[in-house]
């Protein structure tokens, strides 16, 4: 299992995460920031637990993020 964590408030809406894993990331039409699909908000940090097959794409999303607001925990 893999836990994806995003600090959405600091997102600049560059679309890099969407390009790496479009099934897990979307650009919000409300504010232009990236949204973690299925993410639950807890004090400004959005997180979701996903299967291992999403790991590589989301590692790329985290590496491509210019503001480093995506973290991945594998367990």
N, CA, C and O atoms as a Maestro MAE file, in Angstrom:
{
 s_m_m2io_version
 :::
 2.0.0
}

f_m_ct {
 s_m_title
 :::
 protein
 m_atom[300] {
  # First column is atom index #
  i_m_mmod_type
  r_m_x_coord
  r_m_y_coord
  r_m_z_coord
  i_m_residue_number
  s_m_chain_name
  s_m_pdb_residue_name
  s_m_pdb_atom_name
  i_m_atomic_number
  :::
  1 25 0.843 -1.192 0.000 1 A "UNK " " N  " 7
  2 3 0.000 0.000 0.000 1 A "UNK " " CA " 6
  3 2 0.886 1.254 0.000 1 A "UNK " " C  " 6
  4 15 2.014 1.251 0.492 1 A "UNK " " O  " 8
  5 25 0.335 2.297 -0.560 2 A "UNK " " N  " 7
  6 3 1.050 3.566 -0.703 2 A "UNK " " CA " 6
  7 2 0.140 4.684 -0.215 2 A "UNK " " C  " 6
  8 15 -1.043 4.725 -0.555 2 A "UNK " " O  " 8
  9 25 0.694 5.592 0.585 3 A "UNK " " N  " 7
  10 3 -0.063 6.755 1.042 3 A "UNK " " CA " 6
  11 2 0.475 7.990 0.327 3 A "UNK " " C  " 6
  12 15 1.670 8.282 0.381 3 A "UNK " " O  " 8
  13 25 -0.422 8.708 -0.341 4 A "UNK " " N  " 7
  14 3 -0.071 9.945 -1.024 4 A "UNK " " CA " 6
  15 2 -0.528 11.112 -0.158 4 A "UNK " " C  " 6
  16 15 -1.645 11.110 0.360 4 A "UNK " " O  " 8
  17 25 0.331 12.097 -0.005 5 A "UNK " " N  " 7
  18 3 0.019 13.263 0.833 5 A "UNK " " CA " 6
  19 2 0.333 14.525 0.036 5 A "UNK " " C  " 6
  20 15 1.395 14.641 -0.576 5 A "UNK " " O  " 8
  21 25 -0.600 15.461 0.053 6 A "UNK " " N  " 7
  22 3 -0.429 16.726 -0.662 6 A "UNK " " CA " 6
  23 2 -0.757 17.889 0.267 6 A "UNK " " C  " 6
  24 15 -1.765 17.873 0.973 6 A "UNK " " O  " 8
  25 25 0.104 18.888 0.256 7 A "UNK " " N  " 7
  26 3 -0.162 20.135 0.982 7 A "UNK " " CA " 6
  27 2 -0.737 21.113 -0.043 7 A "UNK " " C  " 6
  28 15 -0.021 21.928 -0.624 7 A "UNK " " O  " 8
  29 25 -2.036 21.007 -0.243 8 A "UNK " " N  " 7
  30 3 -2.709 21.682 -1.359 8 A "UNK " " CA " 6
  31 2 -2.611 23.204 -1.315 8 A "UNK " " C  " 6
  32 15 -2.549 23.839 -2.368 8 A "UNK " " O  " 8
  33 25 -2.595 23.799 -0.137 9 A "UNK " " N  " 7
  34 3 -2.563 25.262 -0.030 9 A "UNK " " CA " 6
  35 2 -1.357 25.874 -0.753 9 A "UNK " " C  " 6
  36 15 -1.421 27.012 -1.218 9 A "UNK " " O  " 8
  37 25 -0.268 25.122 -0.844 10 A "UNK " " N  " 7
  38 3 0.946 25.637 -1.480 10 A "UNK " " CA " 6
  39 2 1.045 25.298 -2.958 10 A "UNK " " C  " 6
  40 15 2.038 25.635 -3.604 10 A "UNK " " O  " 8
  41 25 0.030 24.635 -3.503 11 A "UNK " " N  " 7
  42 3 0.025 24.253 -4.915 11 A "UNK " " CA " 6
  43 2 -0.016 25.501 -5.803 11 A "UNK " " C  " 6
  44 15 -0.718 26.468 -5.507 11 A "UNK " " O  " 8
  45 25 0.753 25.457 -6.895 12 A "UNK " " N  " 7
  46 3 0.755 26.575 -7.848 12 A "UNK " " CA " 6
  47 2 0.018 26.220 -9.136 12 A "UNK " " C  " 6
  48 15 -0.049 27.035 -10.056 12 A "UNK " " O  " 8
  49 25 -0.539 25.001 -9.208 13 A "UNK " " N  " 7
  50 3 -1.338 24.609 -10.370 13 A "UNK " " CA " 6
  51 2 -0.545 24.427 -11.646 13 A "UNK " " C  " 6
  52 15 -1.033 24.758 -12.726 13 A "UNK " " O  " 8
  53 25 0.662 23.910 -11.544 14 A "UNK " " N  " 7
  54 3 1.520 23.775 -12.729 14 A "UNK " " CA " 6
  55 2 1.150 22.593 -13.621 14 A "UNK " " C  " 6
  56 15 1.590 22.530 -14.769 14 A "UNK " " O  " 8
  57 25 0.351 21.659 -13.115 15 A "UNK " " N  " 7
  58 3 -0.143 20.511 -13.872 15 A "UNK " " CA " 6
  59 2 0.857 19.356 -13.993 15 A "UNK " " C  " 6
  60 15 0.561 18.376 -14.678 15 A "UNK " " O  " 8
  61 25 2.018 19.435 -13.356 16 A "UNK " " N  " 7
  62 3 3.033 18.385 -13.468 16 A "UNK " " CA " 6
  63 2 2.547 17.055 -12.910 16 A "UNK " " C  " 6
  64 15 2.837 16.005 -13.484 16 A "UNK " " O  " 8
  65 25 1.821 17.080 -11.815 17 A "UNK " " N  " 7
  66 3 1.312 15.835 -11.227 17 A "UNK " " CA " 6
  67 2 0.237 15.212 -12.103 17 A "UNK " " C  " 6
  68 15 0.156 13.989 -12.217 17 A "UNK " " O  " 8
  69 25 -0.584 16.043 -12.718 18 A "UNK " " N  " 7
  70 3 -1.644 15.548 -13.606 18 A "UNK " " CA " 6
  71 2 -1.021 14.843 -14.808 18 A "UNK " " C  " 6
  72 15 -1.521 13.808 -15.247 18 A "UNK " " O  " 8
  73 25 0.052 15.390 -15.335 19 A "UNK " " N  " 7
  74 3 0.719 14.780 -16.481 19 A "UNK " " CA " 6
  75 2 1.325 13.427 -16.120 19 A "UNK " " C  " 6
  76 15 1.385 12.538 -16.969 19 A "UNK " " O  " 8
  77 25 1.774 13.256 -14.883 20 A "UNK " " N  " 7
  78 3 2.393 12.000 -14.457 20 A "UNK " " CA " 6
  79 2 1.354 10.940 -14.102 20 A "UNK " " C  " 6
  80 15 1.566 9.757 -14.367 20 A "UNK " " O  " 8
  81 25 0.236 11.349 -13.505 21 A "UNK " " N  " 7
  82 3 -0.779 10.392 -13.041 21 A "UNK " " CA " 6
  83 2 -2.166 11.025 -13.131 21 A "UNK " " C  " 6
  84 15 -2.746 11.410 -12.116 21 A "UNK " " O  " 8
  85 25 -2.682 11.128 -14.329 22 A "UNK " " N  " 7
  86 3 -3.960 11.819 -14.559 22 A "UNK " " CA " 6
  87 2 -5.138 11.136 -13.865 22 A "UNK " " C  " 6
  88 15 -6.152 11.786 -13.611 22 A "UNK " " O  " 8
  89 25 -5.034 9.875 -13.559 23 A "UNK " " N  " 7
  90 3 -6.114 9.164 -12.858 23 A "UNK " " CA " 6
  91 2 -6.167 9.514 -11.379 23 A "UNK " " C  " 6
  92 15 -7.169 9.234 -10.721 23 A "UNK " " O  " 8
  93 25 -5.100 10.127 -10.832 24 A "UNK " " N  " 7
  94 3 -5.045 10.434 -9.405 24 A "UNK " " CA " 6
  95 2 -5.030 11.930 -9.126 24 A "UNK " " C  " 6
  96 15 -5.276 12.338 -7.991 24 A "UNK " " O  " 8
  97 25 -4.749 12.761 -10.127 25 A "UNK " " N  " 7
  98 3 -4.646 14.214 -9.943 25 A "UNK " " CA " 6
  99 2 -5.514 14.931 -10.959 25 A "UNK " " C  " 6
  100 15 -5.629 14.495 -12.104 25 A "UNK " " O  " 8
  101 25 -6.127 16.034 -10.540 26 A "UNK " " N  " 7
  102 3 -6.967 16.866 -11.406 26 A "UNK " " CA " 6
  103 2 -6.708 18.343 -11.078 26 A "UNK " " C  " 6
  104 15 -6.347 18.693 -9.954 26 A "UNK " " O  " 8
  105 25 -6.900 19.187 -12.080 27 A "UNK " " N  " 7
  106 3 -6.841 20.632 -11.857 27 A "UNK " " CA " 6
  107 2 -8.250 21.094 -11.505 27 A "UNK " " C  " 6
  108 15 -9.204 20.793 -12.224 27 A "UNK " " O  " 8
  109 25 -8.381 21.818 -10.411 28 A "UNK " " N  " 7
  110 3 -9.674 22.327 -9.980 28 A "UNK " " CA " 6
  111 2 -10.087 23.505 -10.855 28 A "UNK " " C  " 6
  112 15 -9.286 24.397 -11.137 28 A "UNK " " O  " 8
  113 25 -11.342 23.495 -11.277 29 A "UNK " " N  " 7
  114 3 -11.855 24.625 -12.054 29 A "UNK " " CA " 6
  115 2 -12.193 25.800 -11.142 29 A "UNK " " C  " 6
  116 15 -12.382 26.918 -11.622 29 A "UNK " " O  " 8
  117 25 -12.270 25.564 -9.849 30 A "UNK " " N  " 7
  118 3 -12.599 26.630 -8.897 30 A "UNK " " CA " 6
  119 2 -11.414 27.542 -8.606 30 A "UNK " " C  " 6
  120 15 -11.551 28.765 -8.603 30 A "UNK " " O  " 8
  121 25 -10.229 26.933 -8.357 31 A "UNK " " N  " 7
  122 3 -9.087 27.766 -7.966 31 A "UNK " " CA " 6
  123 2 -7.813 27.497 -8.775 31 A "UNK " " C  " 6
  124 15 -6.792 28.144 -8.539 31 A "UNK " " O  " 8
  125 25 -7.855 26.557 -9.720 32 A "UNK " " N  " 7
  126 3 -6.703 26.293 -10.564 32 A "UNK " " CA " 6
  127 2 -5.606 25.465 -9.930 32 A "UNK " " C  " 6
  128 15 -4.554 25.266 -10.537 32 A "UNK " " O  " 8
  129 25 -5.832 24.979 -8.721 33 A "UNK " " N  " 7
  130 3 -4.838 24.158 -8.029 33 A "UNK " " CA " 6
  131 2 -5.108 22.684 -8.299 33 A "UNK " " C  " 6
  132 15 -6.223 22.296 -8.650 33 A "UNK " " O  " 8
  133 25 -4.080 21.877 -8.130 34 A "UNK " " N  " 7
  134 3 -4.228 20.436 -8.321 34 A "UNK " " CA " 6
  135 2 -4.928 19.819 -7.120 34 A "UNK " " C  " 6
  136 15 -4.706 20.207 -5.974 34 A "UNK " " O  " 8
  137 25 -5.773 18.852 -7.418 35 A "UNK " " N  " 7
  138 3 -6.550 18.165 -6.402 35 A "UNK " " CA " 6
  139 2 -6.187 16.686 -6.421 35 A "UNK " " C  " 6
  140 15 -6.122 16.073 -7.487 35 A "UNK " " O  " 8
  141 25 -5.952 16.116 -5.256 36 A "UNK " " N  " 7
  142 3 -5.674 14.700 -5.105 36 A "UNK " " CA " 6
  143 2 -7.000 13.949 -5.133 36 A "UNK " " C  " 6
  144 15 -7.795 14.058 -4.200 36 A "UNK " " O  " 8
  145 25 -7.241 13.188 -6.197 37 A "UNK " " N  " 7
  146 3 -8.496 12.467 -6.358 37 A "UNK " " CA " 6
  147 2 -8.639 11.436 -5.240 37 A "UNK " " C  " 6
  148 15 -7.778 10.575 -5.061 37 A "UNK " " O  " 8
  149 25 -9.729 11.537 -4.498 38 A "UNK " " N  " 7
  150 3 -9.974 10.633 -3.382 38 A "UNK " " CA " 6
  151 2 -9.344 11.080 -2.073 38 A "UNK " " C  " 6
  152 15 -9.498 10.420 -1.046 38 A "UNK " " O  " 8
  153 25 -8.636 12.202 -2.111 39 A "UNK " " N  " 7
  154 3 -7.936 12.694 -0.926 39 A "UNK " " CA " 6
  155 2 -8.876 13.218 0.139 39 A "UNK " " C  " 6
  156 15 -9.904 13.824 -0.166 39 A "UNK " " O  " 8
  157 25 -8.516 12.981 1.391 40 A "UNK " " N  " 7
  158 3 -9.260 13.465 2.551 40 A "UNK " " CA " 6
  159 2 -8.450 14.585 3.194 40 A "UNK " " C  " 6
  160 15 -7.259 14.421 3.457 40 A "UNK " " O  " 8
  161 25 -9.092 15.717 3.446 41 A "UNK " " N  " 7
  162 3 -8.423 16.874 4.036 41 A "UNK " " CA " 6
  163 2 -8.337 16.742 5.550 41 A "UNK " " C  " 6
  164 15 -9.334 16.489 6.225 41 A "UNK " " O  " 8
  165 25 -7.134 16.918 6.066 42 A "UNK " " N  " 7
  166 3 -6.921 16.967 7.513 42 A "UNK " " CA " 6
  167 2 -5.910 18.070 7.785 42 A "UNK " " C  " 6
  168 15 -4.708 17.890 7.592 42 A "UNK " " O  " 8
  169 25 -6.417 19.216 8.235 43 A "UNK " " N  " 7
  170 3 -5.584 20.380 8.575 43 A "UNK " " CA " 6
  171 2 -4.717 20.846 7.407 43 A "UNK " " C  " 6
  172 15 -3.545 21.171 7.592 43 A "UNK " " O  " 8
  173 25 -5.293 20.879 6.210 44 A "UNK " " N  " 7
  174 3 -4.578 21.385 5.046 44 A "UNK " " CA " 6
  175 2 -3.766 20.351 4.292 44 A "UNK " " C  " 6
  176 15 -3.207 20.656 3.238 44 A "UNK " " O  " 8
  177 25 -3.690 19.149 4.804 45 A "UNK " " N  " 7
  178 3 -2.976 18.067 4.132 45 A "UNK " " CA " 6
  179 2 -3.992 17.058 3.621 45 A "UNK " " C  " 6
  180 15 -4.790 16.523 4.390 45 A "UNK " " O  " 8
  181 25 -3.960 16.805 2.331 46 A "UNK " " N  " 7
  182 3 -4.864 15.838 1.717 46 A "UNK " " CA " 6
  183 2 -4.109 14.520 1.573 46 A "UNK " " C  " 6
  184 15 -2.950 14.504 1.160 46 A "UNK " " O  " 8
  185 25 -4.770 13.420 1.913 47 A "UNK " " N  " 7
  186 3 -4.104 12.124 1.793 47 A "UNK " " CA " 6
  187 2 -5.081 11.051 1.339 47 A "UNK " " C  " 6
  188 15 -6.291 11.145 1.544 47 A "UNK " " O  " 8
  189 25 -4.507 10.026 0.712 48 A "UNK " " N  " 7
  190 3 -5.273 8.873 0.254 48 A "UNK " " CA " 6
  191 2 -4.327 7.674 0.234 48 A "UNK " " C  " 6
  192 15 -3.143 7.812 -0.076 48 A "UNK " " O  " 8
  193 25 -4.856 6.506 0.565 49 A "UNK " " N  " 7
  194 3 -4.091 5.264 0.492 49 A "UNK " " CA " 6
  195 2 -4.500 4.545 -0.789 49 A "UNK " " C  " 6
  196 15 -5.687 4.361 -1.056 49 A "UNK " " O  " 8
  197 25 -3.506 4.141 -1.577 50 A "UNK " " N  " 7
  198 3 -3.758 3.505 -2.865 50 A "UNK " " CA " 6
  199 2 -2.959 2.207 -2.974 50 A "UNK " " C  " 6
  200 15 -2.099 1.925 -2.139 50 A "UNK " " O  " 8
  201 25 -3.246 1.433 -3.995 51 A "UNK " " N  " 7
  202 3 -2.525 0.186 -4.241 51 A "UNK " " CA " 6
  203 2 -1.131 0.453 -4.791 51 A "UNK " " C  " 6
  204 15 -0.850 1.535 -5.307 51 A "UNK " " O  " 8
  205 25 -0.264 -0.545 -4.673 52 A "UNK " " N  " 7
  206 3 1.129 -0.420 -5.098 52 A "UNK " " CA " 6
  207 2 1.298 -0.101 -6.580 52 A "UNK " " C  " 6
  208 15 2.303 0.499 -6.962 52 A "UNK " " O  " 8
  209 25 0.349 -0.482 -7.418 53 A "UNK " " N  " 7
  210 3 0.505 -0.245 -8.853 53 A "UNK " " CA " 6
  211 2 0.508 1.247 -9.209 53 A "UNK " " C  " 6
  212 15 0.888 1.608 -10.323 53 A "UNK " " O  " 8
  213 25 0.094 2.109 -8.292 54 A "UNK " " N  " 7
  214 3 0.123 3.556 -8.537 54 A "UNK " " CA " 6
  215 2 1.433 4.206 -8.084 54 A "UNK " " C  " 6
  216 15 1.644 5.399 -8.300 54 A "UNK " " O  " 8
  217 25 2.295 3.433 -7.467 55 A "UNK " " N  " 7
  218 3 3.506 3.977 -6.852 55 A "UNK " " CA " 6
  219 2 4.396 4.730 -7.850 55 A "UNK " " C  " 6
  220 15 4.714 5.898 -7.630 55 A "UNK " " O  " 8
  221 25 4.795 4.076 -8.932 56 A "UNK " " N  " 7
  222 3 5.758 4.688 -9.858 56 A "UNK " " CA " 6
  223 2 5.256 5.986 -10.473 56 A "UNK " " C  " 6
  224 15 6.006 6.959 -10.556 56 A "UNK " " O  " 8
  225 25 4.007 6.015 -10.903 57 A "UNK " " N  " 7
  226 3 3.459 7.243 -11.500 57 A "UNK " " CA " 6
  227 2 3.432 8.385 -10.494 57 A "UNK " " C  " 6
  228 15 3.717 9.531 -10.844 57 A "UNK " " O  " 8
  229 25 3.093 8.079 -9.255 58 A "UNK " " N  " 7
  230 3 3.004 9.133 -8.252 58 A "UNK " " CA " 6
  231 2 4.368 9.566 -7.720 58 A "UNK " " C  " 6
  232 15 4.519 10.697 -7.256 58 A "UNK " " O  " 8
  233 25 5.362 8.679 -7.781 59 A "UNK " " N  " 7
  234 3 6.737 9.102 -7.485 59 A "UNK " " CA " 6
  235 2 7.166 10.134 -8.521 59 A "UNK " " C  " 6
  236 15 7.807 11.131 -8.187 59 A "UNK " " O  " 8
  237 25 6.811 9.891 -9.767 60 A "UNK " " N  " 7
  238 3 7.127 10.854 -10.833 60 A "UNK " " CA " 6
  239 2 6.384 12.166 -10.602 60 A "UNK " " C  " 6
  240 15 6.948 13.240 -10.808 60 A "UNK " " O  " 8
  241 25 5.129 12.090 -10.178 61 A "UNK " " N  " 7
  242 3 4.368 13.309 -9.876 61 A "UNK " " CA " 6
  243 2 5.048 14.106 -8.772 61 A "UNK " " C  " 6
  244 15 5.153 15.330 -8.859 61 A "UNK " " O  " 8
  245 25 5.510 13.417 -7.737 62 A "UNK " " N  " 7
  246 3 6.189 14.094 -6.622 62 A "UNK " " CA " 6
  247 2 7.511 14.711 -7.076 62 A "UNK " " C  " 6
  248 15 7.837 15.834 -6.690 62 A "UNK " " O  " 8
  249 25 8.266 13.987 -7.886 63 A "UNK " " N  " 7
  250 3 9.551 14.507 -8.370 63 A "UNK " " CA " 6
  251 2 9.363 15.702 -9.290 63 A "UNK " " C  " 6
  252 15 10.178 16.625 -9.285 63 A "UNK " " O  " 8
  253 25 8.294 15.693 -10.081 64 A "UNK " " N  " 7
  254 3 8.044 16.785 -11.029 64 A "UNK " " CA " 6
  255 2 7.463 18.032 -10.379 64 A "UNK " " C  " 6
  256 15 7.490 19.107 -10.978 64 A "UNK " " O  " 8
  257 25 6.942 17.908 -9.173 65 A "UNK " " N  " 7
  258 3 6.317 19.046 -8.487 65 A "UNK " " CA " 6
  259 2 7.370 20.107 -8.150 65 A "UNK " " C  " 6
  260 15 8.282 19.835 -7.369 65 A "UNK " " O  " 8
  261 25 7.263 21.301 -8.721 66 A "UNK " " N  " 7
  262 3 8.282 22.326 -8.484 66 A "UNK " " CA " 6
  263 2 8.267 22.918 -7.079 66 A "UNK " " C  " 6
  264 15 9.247 23.534 -6.661 66 A "UNK " " O  " 8
  265 25 7.167 22.740 -6.341 67 A "UNK " " N  " 7
  266 3 7.091 23.291 -4.985 67 A "UNK " " CA " 6
  267 2 7.177 22.195 -3.918 67 A "UNK " " C  " 6
  268 15 7.019 22.478 -2.730 67 A "UNK " " O  " 8
  269 25 7.424 20.958 -4.325 68 A "UNK " " N  " 7
  270 3 7.646 19.826 -3.419 68 A "UNK " " CA " 6
  271 2 6.577 19.667 -2.342 68 A "UNK " " C  " 6
  272 15 6.886 19.572 -1.155 68 A "UNK " " O  " 8
  273 25 5.317 19.639 -2.770 69 A "UNK " " N  " 7
  274 3 4.218 19.521 -1.810 69 A "UNK " " CA " 6
  275 2 3.567 18.139 -1.821 69 A "UNK " " C  " 6
  276 15 2.557 17.919 -1.152 69 A "UNK " " O  " 8
  277 25 4.152 17.204 -2.584 70 A "UNK " " N  " 7
  278 3 3.630 15.839 -2.652 70 A "UNK " " CA " 6
  279 2 4.622 14.900 -1.975 70 A "UNK " " C  " 6
  280 15 5.803 14.883 -2.321 70 A "UNK " " O  " 8
  281 25 4.148 14.134 -1.026 71 A "UNK " " N  " 7
  282 3 4.967 13.151 -0.324 71 A "UNK " " CA " 6
  283 2 4.343 11.771 -0.510 71 A "UNK " " C  " 6
  284 15 3.125 11.635 -0.626 71 A "UNK " " O  " 8
  285 25 5.188 10.763 -0.535 72 A "UNK " " N  " 7
  286 3 4.733 9.386 -0.723 72 A "UNK " " CA " 6
  287 2 5.319 8.514 0.366 72 A "UNK " " C  " 6
  288 15 6.523 8.538 0.625 72 A "UNK " " O  " 8
  289 25 4.448 7.741 1.003 73 A "UNK " " N  " 7
  290 3 4.893 6.791 2.023 73 A "UNK " " CA " 6
  291 2 4.482 5.398 1.587 73 A "UNK " " C  " 6
  292 15 3.302 5.141 1.347 73 A "UNK " " O  " 8
  293 25 5.452 4.497 1.483 74 A "UNK " " N  " 7
  294 3 5.151 3.124 1.105 74 A "UNK " " CA " 6
  295 2 5.236 2.257 2.345 74 A "UNK " " C  " 6
  296 15 6.217 2.304 3.087 74 A "UNK " " O  " 8
  297 25 4.189 1.460 2.564 75 A "UNK " " N  " 7
  298 3 4.188 0.561 3.728 75 A "UNK " " CA " 6
  299 2 3.445 -0.708 3.446 75 A "UNK " " C  " 6
  300 15 3.348 -1.573 4.317 75 A "UNK " " O  " 8
  :::
 }
 m_bond[299] {
  # First column is bond index #
  i_m_from
  i_m_to
  i_m_order
  :::
  1 1 2 1
  2 2 3 1
  3 3 4 2
  4 3 5 1
  5 5 6 1
  6 6 7 1
  7 7 8 2
  8 7 9 1
  9 9 10 1
  10 10 11 1
  11 11 12 2
  12 11 13 1
  13 13 14 1
  14 14 15 1
  15 15 16 2
  16 15 17 1
  17 17 18 1
  18 18 19 1
  19 19 20 2
  20 19 21 1
  21 21 22 1
  22 22 23 1
  23 23 24 2
  24 23 25 1
  25 25 26 1
  26 26 27 1
  27 27 28 2
  28 27 29 1
  29 29 30 1
  30 30 31 1
  31 31 32 2
  32 31 33 1
  33 33 34 1
  34 34 35 1
  35 35 36 2
  36 35 37 1
  37 37 38 1
  38 38 39 1
  39 39 40 2
  40 39 41 1
  41 41 42 1
  42 42 43 1
  43 43 44 2
  44 43 45 1
  45 45 46 1
  46 46 47 1
  47 47 48 2
  48 47 49 1
  49 49 50 1
  50 50 51 1
  51 51 52 2
  52 51 53 1
  53 53 54 1
  54 54 55 1
  55 55 56 2
  56 55 57 1
  57 57 58 1
  58 58 59 1
  59 59 60 2
  60 59 61 1
  61 61 62 1
  62 62 63 1
  63 63 64 2
  64 63 65 1
  65 65 66 1
  66 66 67 1
  67 67 68 2
  68 67 69 1
  69 69 70 1
  70 70 71 1
  71 71 72 2
  72 71 73 1
  73 73 74 1
  74 74 75 1
  75 75 76 2
  76 75 77 1
  77 77 78 1
  78 78 79 1
  79 79 80 2
  80 79 81 1
  81 81 82 1
  82 82 83 1
  83 83 84 2
  84 83 85 1
  85 85 86 1
  86 86 87 1
  87 87 88 2
  88 87 89 1
  89 89 90 1
  90 90 91 1
  91 91 92 2
  92 91 93 1
  93 93 94 1
  94 94 95 1
  95 95 96 2
  96 95 97 1
  97 97 98 1
  98 98 99 1
  99 99 100 2
  100 99 101 1
  101 101 102 1
  102 102 103 1
  103 103 104 2
  104 103 105 1
  105 105 106 1
  106 106 107 1
  107 107 108 2
  108 107 109 1
  109 109 110 1
  110 110 111 1
  111 111 112 2
  112 111 113 1
  113 113 114 1
  114 114 115 1
  115 115 116 2
  116 115 117 1
  117 117 118 1
  118 118 119 1
  119 119 120 2
  120 119 121 1
  121 121 122 1
  122 122 123 1
  123 123 124 2
  124 123 125 1
  125 125 126 1
  126 126 127 1
  127 127 128 2
  128 127 129 1
  129 129 130 1
  130 130 131 1
  131 131 132 2
  132 131 133 1
  133 133 134 1
  134 134 135 1
  135 135 136 2
  136 135 137 1
  137 137 138 1
  138 138 139 1
  139 139 140 2
  140 139 141 1
  141 141 142 1
  142 142 143 1
  143 143 144 2
  144 143 145 1
  145 145 146 1
  146 146 147 1
  147 147 148 2
  148 147 149 1
  149 149 150 1
  150 150 151 1
  151 151 152 2
  152 151 153 1
  153 153 154 1
  154 154 155 1
  155 155 156 2
  156 155 157 1
  157 157 158 1
  158 158 159 1
  159 159 160 2
  160 159 161 1
  161 161 162 1
  162 162 163 1
  163 163 164 2
  164 163 165 1
  165 165 166 1
  166 166 167 1
  167 167 168 2
  168 167 169 1
  169 169 170 1
  170 170 171 1
  171 171 172 2
  172 171 173 1
  173 173 174 1
  174 174 175 1
  175 175 176 2
  176 175 177 1
  177 177 178 1
  178 178 179 1
  179 179 180 2
  180 179 181 1
  181 181 182 1
  182 182 183 1
  183 183 184 2
  184 183 185 1
  185 185 186 1
  186 186 187 1
  187 187 188 2
  188 187 189 1
  189 189 190 1
  190 190 191 1
  191 191 192 2
  192 191 193 1
  193 193 194 1
  194 194 195 1
  195 195 196 2
  196 195 197 1
  197 197 198 1
  198 198 199 1
  199 199 200 2
  200 199 201 1
  201 201 202 1
  202 202 203 1
  203 203 204 2
  204 203 205 1
  205 205 206 1
  206 206 207 1
  207 207 208 2
  208 207 209 1
  209 209 210 1
  210 210 211 1
  211 211 212 2
  212 211 213 1
  213 213 214 1
  214 214 215 1
  215 215 216 2
  216 215 217 1
  217 217 218 1
  218 218 219 1
  219 219 220 2
  220 219 221 1
  221 221 222 1
  222 222 223 1
  223 223 224 2
  224 223 225 1
  225 225 226 1
  226 226 227 1
  227 227 228 2
  228 227 229 1
  229 229 230 1
  230 230 231 1
  231 231 232 2
  232 231 233 1
  233 233 234 1
  234 234 235 1
  235 235 236 2
  236 235 237 1
  237 237 238 1
  238 238 239 1
  239 239 240 2
  240 239 241 1
  241 241 242 1
  242 242 243 1
  243 243 244 2
  244 243 245 1
  245 245 246 1
  246 246 247 1
  247 247 248 2
  248 247 249 1
  249 249 250 1
  250 250 251 1
  251 251 252 2
  252 251 253 1
  253 253 254 1
  254 254 255 1
  255 255 256 2
  256 255 257 1
  257 257 258 1
  258 258 259 1
  259 259 260 2
  260 259 261 1
  261 261 262 1
  262 262 263 1
  263 263 264 2
  264 263 265 1
  265 265 266 1
  266 266 267 1
  267 267 268 2
  268 267 269 1
  269 269 270 1
  270 270 271 1
  271 271 272 2
  272 271 273 1
  273 273 274 1
  274 274 275 1
  275 275 276 2
  276 275 277 1
  277 277 278 1
  278 278 279 1
  279 279 280 2
  280 279 281 1
  281 281 282 1
  282 282 283 1
  283 283 284 2
  284 283 285 1
  285 285 286 1
  286 286 287 1
  287 287 288 2
  288 287 289 1
  289 289 290 1
  290 290 291 1
  291 291 292 2
  292 291 293 1
  293 293 294 1
  294 294 295 1
  295 295 296 2
  296 295 297 1
  297 297 298 1
  298 298 299 1
  299 299 300 2
  :::
 }
}
